[in-house]
């Protein structure tokens, strides 16, 4: 399920930081890896998880690779959160009214 992949990808702070960087615009893999004290293969695994979740596009650019944010899965995750927020807020509002004896 795509939403499961999105939330699994967002569960890791390194991947969230990569997405924050990409929110500023496309970046080469080396630029994305620079802030982290982890190996190249570890960064590649993080990028693969983000790519598999559809959160980034990773394409060859000359001798390197360029990544860019693909925000559609984030929009779907936000829509899911918004729906459940509205549902539970309404449910709690109705419960509050019942408990206060209001119609």
Buried (B, 14 or more C-beta within 10 A) or exposed (E): EEEEBBBEBBEEEBBEBBBEBBEEEBBBBEBBBEEEEEEEEEBBBBBEBBBEBBBBBBEEEEEEBBBEBBBEBBEBBEEEEEEEEEEEEEEEEEEEEEEEEEE
